[in-house]
Amino acid sequence: MAKEVTGTVMKVSGPLVMAENMAGTKMYEVVRVGKDRLVGEIIRLEGDTASIQVYEDTSGLTVGDPLVKTGLPLSLDVFVPRGVDVPNLDLDKLWDYTPQNVKVGDLVSGGDIVGVVRENGLFKKHFIMVPPKFSGRVKKVMPAGKYTIETPVVEIEEAGNTMTVMLFQRWPVRQARPCVEKLQGKEALLTCERVIDALFPVTLGGTAAVPGAFGCGKTVISQALSKYSNSRCRGLRRLRRARQRDGGGLHYTGVTTAEYFRDQGYNVAMMADSTSRWAEALRETSGRLAEMPADAGYSAYLGARLASFYERSGRVQCLGNPAREGSITIVGAVSPPGGDFTDPLTSATLSIVQCFWGLDKKLAQRKHFPSVNWNISFSKYIRILEPYFEKYDAEYSMLQHRMKNILQKEDDLQEIVQLVGKDSLSEDQKCTLEVAKIIREDFLQQNGFTDYDFMCPFAKTIGMMKVIVGFHEAAQKAMAEFSGEHKVGWNSIYASTKGLIKKITDMKFELPRQSEEHFKKTFVALYEEVLAAFRDLSLDAATESPDRYWKTITGKELGAWQGTSF
């Protein structure tokens, strides 16, 4: 057995360890620190000394303790309790392997699929690929059967060297896995949350940030996305909360795992909860290294580190044959102190991501969930996704635009109402306020603990949008067309359509696990009922029959007219 190359601990400062005799090591090389062989990573080299970030508790570590150099970068092999070093995959378990698209004598290169493993009932096709940097002629192919993950199922020969393909791959987590090219997103990540799918959509392969104070529902949104979104890969979807000592290792591990499944041709969604802990770890380490601090004490390279993480998202053409595409969508939760969105981490994140779902503490306190604030949130993917959404409904862009306008007008009108009262508003403004209330309480708000609203398929979302916007447009048109003696106000509209408004507010009670045809049929029928109701209302207002007139005059007017002959 080869003798281990060692260094010596010369200083311990929390998770930061300084070591000497480190000549020949590389940046981001993994080392084993102390007698307990704690996992550490080199983050700075100066001559013969190295600064090491230890990812475990350094209690009991002393000056003079040995340090073992591994010569390897941080990979997907992980550690569990303190000092325990075990593989993250069961090396003894047998897996059903079936060769595919390969035979002896074939030329193969990185990314080629050579077999498939049935992992479990949920993930039925785990493709075995030639590692990215391998190429050559196939020398040996194992037949279908049960093998451990370390069994060479394919042997490749090139220039006299033999390389083996096993049922797993090792890859340095800080290095992005290669692809043929990055492509522009064209399909939406359907989250089954109405406020996101309707107003602030994200593409498959896009990036989104979810900043919010404690208790606003960041984790619940991440869980909902991991359960109900249309990303194909449903294995590792949500990254567990990183400890304060983590220097991004867990985040890089998560995105590298996502890249591995992306290369198999899957659409992967990764939820990082939360990047704030990573930034805090960077700030702590930067302070111990005596680096010049930036805003709020964060390291000056915070933005660069975040960008290197988020830029590994995207829709790509994968390496190898058969030709395939895959994508990684990254949704990063951010926990700014006190919900302050001017925090340096939040600002740096917003300069990188293309979709922003800002959570509002006031909405959360009113138990309005998801607490996405529609006045500050945005998505830069709307125009790209218009052709995709128009396959569901050609009017999607118009519906989204008008629904946002209604909400924006409500925000402006609320200031007037608070100053001079609701009675000072015009009839059309009163209508806008009431429809905005329906949008807020019966469309944007979802109760994840009910059997009817725990998810909302897009067919149901767009059907509800069509009915609500259609009601608002019809009401505004009726009020604009009739004035003077035949004037139609919001009160008369509300009185004559009270039952219809009840049906509109009850649309959310449609159970989600129904066919797209059912939702189309249901909401088209309700939309036609809305138009028919306003046609009748307009007809009544235009004809204004004497019988209807006598029914609408007040008792006071009738008393004043007693004794008058006609």
C-alpha positions as CSV (number, residue, x, y, z in Angstrom):
1,M,0.0,0.0,0.0
2,A,1.4,3.4,-1.0
3,K,2.5,5.7,1.9
4,E,0.1,8.6,2.5
5,V,1.4,12.0,1.8
6,T,0.8,14.2,4.8
7,G,1.0,17.8,6.0
8,T,0.7,19.3,9.4
9,V,-1.9,21.5,11.1
10,M,-0.4,24.8,12.2
11,K,-3.5,26.8,13.0
12,V,-7.2,26.1,13.8
13,S,-9.8,28.9,13.6
14,G,-13.3,27.5,13.6
15,P,-13.9,25.7,10.2
16,L,-10.7,27.3,8.8
17,V,-7.5,25.3,9.2
18,M,-4.0,26.4,8.2
19,A,-1.6,23.7,7.3
20,E,2.1,23.5,6.3
21,N,4.1,21.0,4.2
22,M,1.4,21.3,1.5
23,A,3.7,21.7,-1.6
24,G,2.3,19.8,-4.6
25,T,-1.4,20.2,-3.7
26,K,-4.0,21.9,-5.9
27,M,-6.8,24.4,-5.3
28,Y,-10.1,22.7,-4.3
29,E,-8.3,19.4,-3.5
30,V,-9.9,17.3,-0.8
31,V,-7.8,16.6,2.2
32,R,-8.4,14.5,5.4
33,V,-7.7,16.6,8.5
34,G,-6.6,15.3,11.9
35,K,-6.8,11.9,13.5
36,D,-10.5,11.7,12.8
37,R,-9.8,12.3,9.1
38,L,-12.3,15.2,8.8
39,V,-13.3,16.2,5.3
40,G,-11.7,19.5,4.1
41,E,-11.1,21.4,0.9
42,I,-8.2,23.6,0.0
43,I,-9.4,27.2,-0.7
44,R,-6.1,29.1,-0.7
45,L,-2.5,28.2,-1.4
46,E,0.5,30.4,-0.4
47,G,3.9,28.8,-0.9
48,D,4.2,25.8,1.4
49,T,1.0,26.6,3.4
50,A,-2.6,26.0,2.6
51,S,-5.9,27.3,3.9
52,I,-8.5,24.5,4.3
53,Q,-12.2,24.8,4.9
54,V,-13.3,21.8,7.0
55,Y,-16.9,20.7,6.4
56,E,-17.2,19.0,9.9
57,D,-16.9,20.1,13.5
58,T,-13.3,20.9,14.3
59,S,-13.6,20.4,18.1
60,G,-10.6,18.6,19.4
61,L,-8.4,19.4,16.4
62,T,-5.0,20.7,17.6
63,V,-1.8,22.2,16.2
64,G,0.5,19.4,15.0
65,D,-2.2,17.0,13.9
66,P,-1.5,15.2,10.7
67,L,-3.3,16.0,7.4
68,V,-3.6,13.6,4.5
69,K,-3.6,14.7,0.9
70,T,-5.9,12.8,-1.5
71,G,-4.9,14.4,-4.8
72,L,-8.7,14.4,-5.8
73,P,-11.2,17.2,-6.1
74,L,-14.5,17.2,-4.1
75,S,-16.7,14.6,-5.8
76,L,-20.1,13.1,-5.1
77,D,-18.7,10.7,-2.5
78,V,-20.1,12.1,0.7
79,F,-19.5,11.9,4.4
80,V,-22.1,11.2,7.2
81,P,-21.3,11.5,10.9
82,R,-18.2,13.2,12.0
83,G,-15.0,11.5,10.7
84,V,-16.9,8.6,9.2
85,D,-16.0,7.9,5.6
86,V,-18.4,5.8,3.7
87,P,-19.4,5.6,0.0
88,N,-22.7,7.2,-0.9
89,L,-23.8,4.2,-3.0
90,D,-24.2,0.6,-1.9
91,L,-21.2,-1.2,-3.4
92,D,-22.6,-4.7,-2.8
93,K,-26.1,-4.3,-4.1
94,L,-26.9,-6.0,-7.5
95,W,-28.7,-4.1,-10.2
96,D,-30.5,-5.3,-13.3
97,Y,-28.4,-4.1,-16.3
98,T,-29.4,-4.4,-19.9
99,P,-26.9,-3.4,-22.7
100,Q,-28.3,-1.1,-25.3
101,N,-27.0,0.4,-28.6
102,V,-23.6,-1.2,-28.3
103,K,-21.6,-4.2,-29.5
104,V,-18.0,-5.3,-29.7
105,G,-16.1,-3.3,-32.3
106,D,-18.3,-0.2,-32.2
107,L,-16.7,3.3,-31.9
108,V,-18.1,5.2,-28.9
109,S,-17.5,8.6,-27.4
110,G,-18.4,10.5,-24.3
111,G,-22.2,10.6,-23.6
112,D,-23.1,7.5,-25.7
113,I,-25.8,5.4,-24.0
114,V,-24.5,1.8,-23.7
115,G,-27.1,0.3,-21.3
116,V,-30.0,0.9,-19.0
117,V,-30.7,0.0,-15.3
118,R,-34.1,-0.2,-13.8
119,E,-33.5,1.7,-10.6
120,N,-37.0,1.4,-9.0
121,G,-40.7,1.7,-9.8
122,L,-40.5,5.5,-9.9
123,F,-37.3,5.8,-11.9
124,K,-37.5,3.0,-14.4
125,K,-34.7,4.0,-16.9
126,H,-31.4,5.0,-15.5
127,F,-29.2,5.2,-18.6
128,I,-25.6,4.1,-18.4
129,M,-23.4,6.5,-20.4
130,V,-19.8,6.6,-21.6
131,P,-18.0,9.2,-19.3
132,P,-17.6,12.5,-21.1
133,K,-13.8,12.3,-21.6
134,F,-13.8,8.6,-22.9
135,S,-13.7,7.6,-26.6
136,G,-12.5,4.6,-28.5
137,R,-13.5,1.2,-29.8
138,V,-15.6,-1.2,-27.7
139,K,-13.5,-4.2,-26.6
140,K,-15.9,-6.0,-24.3
141,V,-19.6,-5.8,-23.5
142,M,-21.2,-7.7,-20.5
143,P,-24.5,-9.5,-21.2
144,A,-27.7,-8.6,-19.5
145,G,-27.7,-9.6,-15.8
146,K,-27.2,-8.4,-12.2
147,Y,-24.1,-6.5,-11.4
148,T,-22.7,-4.2,-8.7
149,I,-22.0,-0.6,-9.6
150,E,-18.3,-1.2,-9.8
151,T,-18.5,-3.9,-12.4
152,P,-17.0,-2.9,-15.8
153,V,-20.0,-3.5,-18.1
154,V,-18.2,-2.1,-21.1
155,E,-14.5,-1.9,-21.9
156,I,-13.1,0.7,-24.4
157,E,-9.7,0.6,-26.0
158,E,-7.9,3.6,-27.4
159,A,-4.2,3.8,-28.3
160,G,-3.4,0.7,-26.3
161,N,-5.2,2.0,-23.2
162,T,-8.2,0.3,-21.8
163,M,-11.0,2.3,-20.1
164,T,-13.9,0.8,-18.3
165,V,-17.6,2.0,-18.1
166,M,-19.3,1.1,-14.8
167,L,-22.8,1.7,-13.5
168,F,-21.8,5.0,-11.9
169,Q,-19.5,7.9,-12.7
170,R,-17.2,10.2,-10.7
171,W,-17.1,13.9,-11.4
172,P,-15.6,16.9,-9.7
173,V,-18.5,18.9,-8.4
174,R,-17.0,22.4,-9.1
175,Q,-16.6,21.6,-12.8
176,A,-19.6,21.7,-15.1
177,R,-20.3,18.6,-17.1
178,P,-19.9,19.3,-20.9
179,C,-22.6,19.4,-23.5
180,V,-22.8,19.9,-27.3
181,E,-24.4,23.4,-27.0
182,K,-26.8,25.4,-24.9
183,L,-30.2,26.1,-26.3
184,Q,-32.9,28.7,-25.7
185,G,-35.8,27.5,-23.5
186,K,-39.0,26.9,-25.3
187,E,-41.3,25.0,-22.8
188,A,-42.5,26.2,-19.4
189,L,-41.8,24.6,-16.1
190,L,-45.5,24.1,-15.0
191,T,-45.5,24.3,-11.2
192,C,-49.2,23.8,-10.7
193,E,-49.3,27.0,-8.6
194,R,-51.6,29.5,-10.3
195,V,-49.8,32.7,-9.3
196,I,-46.6,31.4,-11.0
197,D,-48.0,29.6,-14.0
198,A,-50.4,32.5,-14.8
199,L,-48.3,35.6,-14.1
200,F,-44.6,34.7,-13.6
201,P,-43.7,31.5,-15.5
202,V,-40.2,30.1,-15.9
203,T,-38.8,27.9,-18.7
204,L,-37.5,24.4,-18.5
205,G,-33.8,25.3,-18.1
206,G,-34.4,28.7,-16.5
207,T,-33.4,30.2,-13.2
208,A,-35.7,31.6,-10.5
209,A,-35.2,33.2,-7.1
210,V,-37.6,33.0,-4.2
211,P,-36.6,35.5,-1.6
212,G,-38.6,36.0,1.5
213,A,-38.5,36.4,5.3
214,F,-38.9,33.5,7.7
215,G,-42.3,32.0,7.6
216,C,-43.3,33.3,4.1
217,G,-43.4,29.8,2.6
218,K,-40.1,29.4,0.6
219,T,-39.8,25.7,1.6
220,V,-43.4,25.0,0.9
221,I,-43.1,26.4,-2.6
222,S,-39.9,24.3,-3.2
223,Q,-41.8,21.2,-2.0
224,A,-44.7,21.9,-4.2
225,L,-42.5,22.3,-7.2
226,S,-40.7,19.0,-6.4
227,K,-44.0,17.1,-6.1
228,Y,-46.1,18.5,-8.9
229,S,-44.0,20.2,-11.6
230,N,-43.6,18.8,-15.1
231,S,-39.9,18.2,-14.8
232,R,-39.3,14.6,-15.8
233,C,-36.6,13.7,-13.3
234,R,-38.1,13.1,-10.0
235,G,-35.1,11.8,-8.1
236,L,-33.0,14.4,-6.3
237,R,-35.1,17.5,-6.7
238,R,-34.7,19.5,-3.5
239,L,-31.4,20.2,-1.9
240,R,-31.3,19.8,1.8
241,R,-30.5,22.8,4.0
242,A,-26.8,23.4,4.0
243,R,-25.0,23.7,7.3
244,Q,-23.3,27.0,8.2
245,R,-19.9,25.4,7.6
246,D,-20.7,24.5,4.0
247,G,-18.8,26.5,1.4
248,G,-21.1,25.6,-1.5
249,G,-20.2,21.9,-1.5
250,L,-23.8,20.8,-1.1
251,H,-25.0,23.2,-3.8
252,Y,-22.3,22.1,-6.3
253,T,-23.1,18.5,-5.4
254,G,-26.8,19.0,-6.1
255,V,-26.2,20.8,-9.5
256,T,-23.6,18.1,-10.6
257,T,-26.2,15.4,-9.8
258,A,-28.7,17.3,-11.8
259,E,-26.3,17.6,-14.8
260,Y,-25.8,13.8,-14.7
261,F,-29.5,13.2,-15.1
262,R,-29.8,16.0,-17.6
263,D,-27.2,14.2,-19.8
264,Q,-29.5,11.2,-19.8
265,G,-32.1,13.4,-21.6
266,Y,-34.3,14.3,-18.6
267,N,-35.7,17.7,-17.6
268,V,-34.5,18.2,-14.1
269,A,-35.7,20.7,-11.5
270,M,-33.4,21.6,-8.6
271,M,-34.5,23.5,-5.6
272,A,-31.7,25.0,-3.5
273,D,-32.9,25.9,0.0
274,S,-31.2,28.1,0.7
275,T,-28.4,30.0,-0.9
276,S,-28.3,32.4,2.1
277,R,-26.5,29.8,4.3
278,W,-23.9,29.4,1.6
279,A,-23.4,33.1,1.5
280,E,-23.1,33.3,5.2
281,A,-20.5,30.5,5.2
282,L,-18.5,32.4,2.5
283,R,-18.7,35.5,4.7
284,E,-17.4,33.7,7.7
285,T,-14.6,32.0,5.8
286,S,-13.7,35.3,4.1
287,G,-13.4,37.0,7.5
288,R,-11.2,34.3,8.9
289,L,-8.9,34.6,5.8
290,A,-8.7,38.4,6.5
291,E,-10.0,39.2,3.1
292,M,-11.3,42.7,2.3
293,P,-15.0,42.7,2.9
294,A,-17.7,44.1,0.6
295,D,-21.3,45.1,1.4
296,A,-22.5,43.9,4.8
297,G,-19.3,42.0,5.3
298,Y,-19.9,39.6,2.4
299,S,-16.9,38.5,0.3
300,A,-16.2,40.6,-2.8
301,Y,-16.5,37.5,-5.0
302,L,-20.0,36.6,-3.8
303,G,-21.7,37.6,-7.1
304,A,-19.1,35.5,-9.1
305,R,-19.8,32.4,-7.0
306,L,-23.5,32.7,-7.3
307,A,-23.2,33.2,-11.1
308,S,-21.0,30.1,-11.4
309,F,-23.8,28.1,-9.7
310,Y,-26.8,29.5,-11.6
311,E,-25.1,29.4,-15.0
312,R,-25.1,25.6,-14.9
313,S,-28.8,25.7,-15.5
314,G,-30.2,25.6,-19.1
315,R,-31.6,23.5,-21.9
316,V,-28.9,21.7,-23.7
317,Q,-28.2,19.3,-26.5
318,C,-26.5,16.4,-24.8
319,L,-23.3,14.6,-25.7
320,G,-23.4,11.3,-27.5
321,N,-25.9,9.1,-29.2
322,P,-28.8,8.7,-29.5
323,A,-29.4,12.5,-30.0
324,R,-31.3,14.0,-27.0
325,E,-32.0,17.1,-25.1
326,G,-32.1,17.8,-21.4
327,S,-32.5,20.7,-19.1
328,I,-31.8,21.9,-15.6
329,T,-34.1,24.5,-13.9
330,I,-32.6,26.0,-10.8
331,V,-34.9,27.6,-8.2
332,G,-32.9,29.2,-5.4
333,A,-34.5,30.3,-2.1
334,V,-33.0,33.4,-0.4
335,S,-33.6,34.3,3.2
336,P,-32.7,38.0,3.6
337,P,-32.6,39.3,7.2
338,G,-36.0,40.7,8.1
339,G,-37.2,40.2,4.5
340,D,-35.0,43.1,3.3
341,F,-34.7,42.7,-0.5
342,T,-31.9,45.3,-0.6
343,D,-29.6,42.8,1.1
344,P,-26.4,42.2,-0.9
345,L,-27.2,38.5,-1.5
346,T,-30.7,39.2,-2.8
347,S,-29.4,42.0,-5.0
348,A,-26.7,39.9,-6.4
349,T,-29.1,37.0,-7.1
350,L,-31.6,39.3,-8.9
351,S,-28.8,40.5,-11.2
352,I,-28.3,36.8,-12.3
353,V,-31.7,35.1,-12.4
354,Q,-34.4,35.7,-15.0
355,C,-37.4,35.1,-12.8
356,F,-38.2,36.6,-9.4
357,W,-41.0,35.4,-7.1
358,G,-40.8,37.8,-4.2
359,L,-42.6,36.6,-1.0
360,D,-44.5,39.2,1.0
361,K,-44.4,39.1,4.8
362,K,-47.8,41.0,5.0
363,L,-49.5,38.5,2.7
364,A,-48.1,35.6,4.8
365,Q,-49.4,37.2,8.0
366,R,-52.8,37.4,6.4
367,K,-52.5,33.7,5.6
368,H,-52.4,34.4,1.9
369,F,-50.3,31.6,0.4
370,P,-48.4,31.3,-1.9
371,S,-47.4,34.8,-0.6
372,V,-45.9,35.9,-3.9
373,N,-46.3,39.6,-4.2
374,W,-47.6,40.3,-7.7
375,N,-46.5,43.9,-7.6
376,I,-42.8,43.3,-7.2
377,S,-42.4,39.9,-8.9
378,F,-41.4,39.5,-12.5
379,S,-40.4,37.0,-15.2
380,K,-38.3,37.7,-18.3
381,Y,-39.4,34.5,-19.9
382,I,-43.0,35.6,-20.8
383,R,-42.2,36.5,-24.4
384,I,-40.2,33.4,-25.0
385,L,-43.0,31.2,-23.7
386,E,-45.9,32.9,-25.6
387,P,-45.9,30.3,-28.4
388,Y,-45.9,27.5,-25.9
389,F,-48.8,28.9,-23.9
390,E,-50.8,29.7,-27.0
391,K,-51.0,26.0,-27.7
392,Y,-53.3,25.8,-24.7
393,D,-55.2,29.0,-25.4
394,A,-54.5,31.6,-28.2
395,E,-55.6,34.4,-25.8
396,Y,-53.1,33.5,-23.0
397,S,-51.0,36.6,-23.5
398,M,-54.0,38.9,-23.5
399,L,-55.4,37.2,-20.4
400,Q,-52.2,37.5,-18.5
401,H,-51.7,41.2,-19.5
402,R,-55.2,42.2,-18.5
403,M,-55.1,40.3,-15.2
404,K,-51.8,42.1,-14.3
405,N,-53.5,45.4,-15.2
406,I,-56.4,44.8,-13.0
407,L,-54.1,44.0,-10.0
408,Q,-52.0,47.1,-10.8
409,K,-55.1,49.3,-11.0
410,E,-56.3,47.9,-7.7
411,D,-53.0,48.9,-6.0
412,D,-53.4,52.4,-7.3
413,L,-57.0,52.7,-6.3
414,Q,-56.4,51.5,-2.8
415,E,-54.5,54.7,-2.1
416,I,-57.5,56.7,-3.1
417,V,-59.9,54.5,-1.1
418,Q,-57.7,55.0,2.1
419,L,-57.8,58.8,1.6
420,V,-61.4,59.6,0.6
421,G,-63.3,56.4,0.8
422,K,-64.7,53.9,-1.7
423,D,-67.8,56.0,-2.5
424,S,-65.6,58.5,-4.3
425,L,-64.7,56.0,-7.0
426,S,-66.4,55.8,-10.4
427,E,-68.5,52.7,-11.3
428,D,-65.9,51.2,-13.5
429,Q,-63.3,51.6,-10.7
430,K,-65.6,49.9,-8.2
431,C,-65.9,47.0,-10.6
432,T,-62.1,46.8,-11.0
433,L,-61.7,46.6,-7.2
434,E,-64.3,43.8,-6.8
435,V,-62.8,41.7,-9.7
436,A,-59.3,42.2,-8.3
437,K,-60.6,40.9,-4.9
438,I,-61.8,37.8,-6.7
439,I,-58.4,37.4,-8.4
440,R,-56.6,37.7,-5.1
441,E,-58.7,35.6,-2.9
442,D,-60.1,33.0,-5.3
443,F,-57.4,32.7,-8.0
444,L,-53.9,33.7,-6.7
445,Q,-54.5,32.2,-3.2
446,Q,-54.2,28.4,-2.9
447,N,-54.6,26.1,0.0
448,G,-52.1,23.3,-0.3
449,F,-53.9,21.2,2.4
450,T,-57.1,20.8,0.5
451,D,-58.0,18.0,-2.0
452,Y,-59.2,20.6,-4.6
453,D,-56.4,23.2,-4.4
454,F,-53.2,21.3,-3.5
455,M,-52.2,21.6,-7.1
456,C,-53.7,23.3,-10.2
457,P,-53.1,21.9,-13.7
458,F,-52.5,24.5,-16.3
459,A,-55.8,23.8,-18.1
460,K,-57.7,24.7,-15.0
461,T,-55.5,27.8,-14.4
462,I,-56.1,29.2,-17.9
463,G,-59.8,28.4,-17.8
464,M,-60.2,30.4,-14.6
465,M,-58.3,33.3,-16.1
466,K,-60.6,33.3,-19.1
467,V,-63.7,33.4,-17.0
468,I,-62.5,36.1,-14.6
469,V,-61.1,38.4,-17.3
470,G,-64.2,37.8,-19.4
471,F,-66.5,38.9,-16.6
472,H,-64.5,42.0,-16.0
473,E,-64.4,43.0,-19.7
474,A,-68.1,42.4,-20.1
475,A,-68.9,44.4,-17.0
476,Q,-66.8,47.3,-18.1
477,K,-68.3,47.2,-21.6
478,A,-71.9,47.2,-20.1
479,M,-71.1,50.3,-17.9
480,A,-69.5,52.1,-20.8
481,E,-72.3,51.5,-23.3
482,F,-75.2,52.6,-21.1
483,S,-75.4,56.1,-19.6
484,G,-78.0,58.7,-18.8
485,E,-81.4,57.3,-18.2
486,H,-80.3,53.8,-19.0
487,K,-77.1,53.9,-17.0
488,V,-75.8,50.6,-15.7
489,G,-73.8,50.8,-12.5
490,W,-71.7,48.3,-10.6
491,N,-74.4,47.9,-7.9
492,S,-77.0,46.8,-10.5
493,I,-74.5,44.5,-12.2
494,Y,-73.7,42.9,-8.9
495,A,-77.4,42.5,-7.9
496,S,-78.2,40.8,-11.2
497,T,-75.2,38.6,-11.4
498,K,-74.8,37.6,-7.7
499,G,-75.3,33.9,-8.5
500,L,-72.9,34.1,-11.4
501,I,-70.2,35.7,-9.2
502,K,-70.7,32.8,-6.7
503,K,-70.0,30.3,-9.5
504,I,-66.8,32.3,-10.5
505,T,-65.5,32.2,-6.9
506,D,-66.3,28.5,-6.7
507,M,-64.2,27.6,-9.8
508,K,-61.2,26.6,-7.5
509,F,-63.3,23.7,-6.1
510,E,-62.9,21.8,-9.4
511,L,-60.8,18.7,-8.4
512,P,-57.4,18.9,-10.1
513,R,-57.0,15.2,-11.1
514,Q,-59.4,15.5,-14.0
515,S,-58.8,15.5,-17.8
516,E,-57.9,18.6,-19.8
517,E,-61.1,18.1,-21.8
518,H,-63.2,18.3,-18.6
519,F,-61.7,21.7,-17.6
520,K,-62.1,23.0,-21.1
521,K,-65.8,22.0,-21.2
522,T,-66.5,23.3,-17.7
523,F,-64.9,26.7,-18.1
524,V,-66.1,27.3,-21.6
525,A,-69.6,26.7,-20.5
526,L,-69.2,29.1,-17.6
527,Y,-67.6,31.7,-19.9
528,E,-70.6,31.5,-22.2
529,E,-72.9,31.9,-19.2
530,V,-71.1,35.1,-18.3
531,L,-71.5,36.5,-21.8
532,A,-75.2,35.4,-21.9
533,A,-75.9,37.1,-18.6
534,F,-74.4,40.4,-19.8
535,R,-76.3,40.2,-23.1
536,D,-79.6,39.9,-21.1
537,L,-78.5,42.7,-18.8
538,S,-77.7,44.9,-21.8
539,L,-81.0,44.0,-23.5
540,D,-83.0,44.9,-20.3
541,A,-81.1,48.2,-20.0
542,A,-81.8,49.1,-23.7
543,T,-85.5,48.3,-23.7
544,E,-86.2,49.5,-20.1
545,S,-89.8,48.2,-20.0
546,P,-92.3,50.0,-17.8
547,D,-92.8,46.9,-15.6
548,R,-89.0,46.7,-15.0
549,Y,-88.9,50.4,-14.3
550,W,-91.7,50.2,-11.6
551,K,-89.8,47.4,-10.0
552,T,-86.6,49.5,-9.7
553,I,-88.0,52.8,-8.3
554,T,-87.7,53.3,-4.6
555,G,-90.6,53.4,-2.1
556,K,-89.8,57.0,-1.4
557,E,-90.3,58.0,-5.0
558,L,-93.6,56.0,-5.2
559,G,-94.9,57.8,-2.1
560,A,-94.1,61.2,-3.7
561,W,-96.0,60.2,-6.8
562,Q,-99.2,59.1,-5.0
563,G,-102.3,60.8,-6.4
564,T,-100.6,61.7,-9.7
565,S,-102.6,60.7,-12.8
566,F,-100.9,59.3,-15.9
